[in-house]
Amino acid sequence: MKNRKILKYHSYAGLIAGLFLILMGVSGAILVFQHDIEDFQWQEYTEVEDYKGLNIDLGVSTIQEKYPHWDTRLMHFEENEALIFNLRKPTERLFVFVHPSTGEIIKEINELTTFTRWLLKFHYSFQVGPAGRILVFIIGVLFLFSLLTGIYLYRKSIIKTFTFRTPVLHKSKRTFYSSLHRIVGTWALLFNLVLVVTGVFLSWTVAAAGLNPPAAPKTPVVKAPVKNLLEEIRHEYPEFSPTYVRLPLNPEGHLIVYGLFDDDPFYYSEFYNKISANFNSGEITGVTRIQEADLQTKLSSTLIPLHFGQYGGIWTKLLYCITGLTGPFLSVTGFLVWKRGKPVKKPRRKKIFHYL
């Protein structure tokens, strides 16, 4: 296939996806700092006075009494800080902050109205429901196609660009935009491939889940002391660090503790290791380790950490933020190259008739 035809397809894919890539790139660059933003916003609720020890079970009891039949998740249970519960129903989501010693509810926040969670939903659905989720998946596929065709088109200059032998051209505005497009696209290529491949698989998962909404939870009362379960886990599995507790969705469910094992690779998600227990007796009924899972599950576990840069510190996040903005940059420069390359229509000359 000739380069000219591939360039045409490359341009069409970029033009179709361009505006959406700008929106997704900017929102994604902000979401890299999602947890940092939330820690700052929630500081007034997480800092507590009169701390007299961590009483997780009193907090769980308070939540179950005041919010029955919610999908209940304990997402934060650190010493000297408020317990943070995430409560879910098919169309509702709440964050509830509970005093770690007294069980008193400090604050209730509608998750769907917080900046970071609104932005996250916008990132994967443009806030337009199942149709938006499918659209995000399509845009991701178009961006992937654009990257692959870009690799083919600029294959001969990739090494030159990496070795700083590709200059920024100033012959015309079109060559200037084209050279910037090529240089930035090449330097951001690897990270953009990581972002788009993980994004395509995540968007497919989200789109499929949107077509099959979950049933309303019927969470039973948890009788087993969660504190005792966590102490038993620390004793039996000292290499396991609990990070997240989920109460059973229905009477047939289990009390589940998610977390990370010390020897897990940095790019695995915390939600693929789990220790299950009977919610009445507290007896441990099963242990699931991501390292013992099949290849497909292992790959699935890497999607969110790799897509949002959750495996590193501030420098990793800054790198992801900058790389996330290269998508919008490539969309804008690609559009300018295309616009400058369009043939200029000559004005039609008016016919002058001479009558004899």
N, C-alpha and C positions, 0 to 999 in steps of 0.2 A: 504494500500500500504506500503510495507516495506521501511524502512529508506534507505537501500542501493539503491533502485530504485529511490527514490526521490533525493538522493544525486547525482545520475548519471544525472538526468534531471537538477538539480541545477548547476552542473558543466558544462554541455553542454550549458545552457543558458548563463552562465558567460563567457565561452570561446568564444562563437559566438559574444557576445556583447562587449567583453573585450577591444579591441583596440579602438572601437568607444566611449566607455564609458570614456576612458582616454582622448580622444580629447574633448568630450563634458564636462567632469568634469573640465578640466583645463580652457577651454574657459569660462565656466559658472562661475568659481571662479573669473576670471578677470572681467567678465561682471557685477558682483555685484557692482563694483566700476565704472560702465560706466559713470554715470552722474558726478562723481567727476573727472574722467579723462578728460571728455569733458570740464568741467568748467575750468580746468587748461589749456588745449590746446587752448581754445577759449578766454582766458583772454585778449589777446592783441586786440581782435576784439570787445569784449563786453564793455571794458572800453573806455569811450568817453570823448572828450574835448568839450568845448563850449556848455555845456548842458544848454538849455533854456526852459526846460519843455518837457513833454511827449506828442508828437503829433502822436498818433497812426494812425489817418486818412491820414496824409501825407505819412506815411510809406506804408500803404495799397495802396494808390493811385500810389505811385512809383512802387510798385511791380506789380500791375495790368497793368500798362502802359508798363513796360519792360518785363514782363513775362505773356503775355496773355494766357488764356486757360491752365493754370496749376491748379492742385488740390492744393489750397493755404491754409496753416495753420500758424497761428501766435502762436508760442510756447513759446515766452518769451517777456514780456512787463512790465519790472520793471523800476522804476524811476532811473535816472542817468546811465542807461545801454542801450546798443544797442538793438533794436528790432531784434528778430531772427525769420525768416520765414523758414518753411519747405515746399518746392515745389515738387510736384510729378506728374509724368506721368508714364504710364505702365512700361517703361524700364529706366526711369531716375528719379534721386532724387537730390535735391540741398538744401543746407543751405545758406541763404542769410542774411547777417548782415546789418542792416539799421540804420543810425544815428537817434536817437529818436526825435530830434528837427528839423533837416533840411530835413530829408527824403533821404539823400545821401546814396548810397550803399557803404558800407565799405569793404565788402568782400563777394565773392561767393565761396562756397566749394562744390565739388562733394561729396555727402553723401556716395556714394558707394566706395569711395577711402579712407575714414577716418578709422583709426584703429578700433575704437570701433564698428562702424556700419558694417565694413567688418567682424569683429569677431562675431557680433550678427547674421549676415546672415550665417556665417560658423556654428554657434551653432545650428541653426534650419534647415540647409539644406546642410552642408558641401560644400557650394558653387557649387553645381552641379544641381541646379534647382529643378523641381518637383520630380524627382527621389530621390534626396537627402532628400527632406522633408518627403517622404514616408519612406525612410530608417531610419530617425531619429525617426519616430513614431514606427517603428518595434523594434528598439533598446530600446526605452522606455518601450515597452511592455515586452521585454525579461528581462530588468532590474527589472521591477515590479515582474515578475514571479520569478526571482532569489531571490528577497527580501522575497517574500511570502514563498517560499520553504525553505529559510534560517531560517525564523521564526519557521517553523514547525520542522526543523532539530535540532535547538538549543533551542527549547521551554523550556526544563528542566533546562537550564543553564542561561536563561535570568536574572532571579532574582539574581542568584549568581554573575553574571557579574556586575550588577548594584550595588551590595553591596561589590564589590571589593574582592570577594572570588574566582575569576577565575584567576589562576596564568598564567604567561607567561612560557611555557614549553621549556626546553632546551635539552631534551633527544636526539633529532635529528633535522636536519634542517626542516624536514617535520612537526614535532610537533610544532616547533617554529613558522613557517609560519601559521600553522593552528590555533594556539592559538591567534596570532595577528589578523588573519582574523576574528575570532569569537569575540574577545573583541572590536575591532574597529567597526565591523559590528553592534554589539549590542548597543554600545553607540551612534552611528550615525543613529540608526534605524528610530526613529521618524522623524528626519529631512529629511532623505533620502526618506521616504515614502511621505512626503509633496512634496519634489522636484520631485519625479518620477510621482506621481499622477497628479500634476499640469502640469508637463512636457508632459505627455501623452496626456492630453486634449488639451494643447496648440499646440502640434505638429499635432494633428488631425485637429485642426482648420486651422493651417497654410497650411497643406497638401491639405485640401479641397479647401482653397482659391487659392492655386497655380494651381489647375486644372480648375479654373474659373477666369481667369485674368480680372481685371476691365476694363471697357470701357474708352476710352480717355476722359478726363474732358473737359467740355465746360463752364467753369466758366464765369458767366456774370459780368458786372461791378457793383460793390457794391456802391449804392448811399447813403444808410443810414450811418450816422456817427457812427462809432464803439465806439468812446469815449462816445457819448451820451447814447448809448445802455448800456455800462458798468456802467455808472453813474446811469442809471435808475434801473439796476439790483441791484446795491449796495443799492439803496434807497428802492426798493420794496422787496428785499430778502437780508437783511443785514447778515443773517446767511450763505449766499452762498459766497464762495471765487473763483472767476474766475481764471482759470489757462491756458486756451487754447481756441483759437478762430479759427473756421474753416469757410472759405468762401463757398458759395454754389457751388456744382459741375456742376450744369446745371440751366437753367432758372426756372425749377420747384422746385429747392432746397431752402434751408433756410440758413440764417446766424446763426451759432450755437456757443454758448459759453459753454464750459465744465468747470467743477470745482468740489468742494467738499462742502458739508453742514457741519456745525459745529458739528452736532450730528451723523455724519457718523462713523461707526466703522473704526478702523485704517487699516483694511485689505481690504477695498473696493478701487477699481480703480477710478481715477479722471474722466475717460472717460465714466462713466455710468450715471452721472448726467448731464443734459444738459438743457439749456434754448434756445429755438428757436425763431428767429425773421424774419420778412419780410426784405429782403435785400434792398428794395427800400424805404420803409417808416420807418423801424426800430421798427415797432410795434411788441411787444412780442406775439408770436402765440402759445406757449406751454412750459410747464415745465415738465421735466421727472426726477423723483427721484428714485435712486436705492432702497431706503428703501420701496418703494411702488411697486416694481417689483415682479415678480413671483420668486419662489425658484431657478429655473434653471438660470435665469438672475443674481440673487444674487451670486450664486456659480461661474458663469462665471466672475463676477466682481472681485473675489478674486484671480484668477489664476495668473495674472502677478505680483501683489504685493507679493504674497506668494512664487512664484517661484524664483523671483530675490531679495527678501528681501527688497523691496522698502518701507516698513512701519516703519523702524527704523533708528537709527543713526549708528555711526561708529561701535559700539560693535555688533549690529545685523548683519551688513555687514561682519565683521570679522568672526562671527560665521557661516554665510552662506558660506563664502569663504573656511573656514576650512572644513566644512561639504561637500562642493562641491568636495573637493580633496579626500574625503574618498572613493568615487566611483572608481576613478583610483587606489587608494591603495588596495581596495578589489579586483579589477580586477587582479592586479599584484600578490598579495599574493594568490589569488585563483588559478591562473595559476601555481605558484610555488608549491602549495600543490598538484595540479593535476599532474604536471610533476614529482615530487618526489614520487608520489604514483604509477606511471606506473611501471609495472613489467619489470625488466631488462632482456633483451634477452640474453640468453646464446649463446656464439659463437658455431657455428656448427663444430663438430669434423670431420676432414677429414677422409674418409674411406681409410684405407690402405689395399691393396690387396696383398696377398702373393701368388705368383705363384710357384707351385712346379714343 
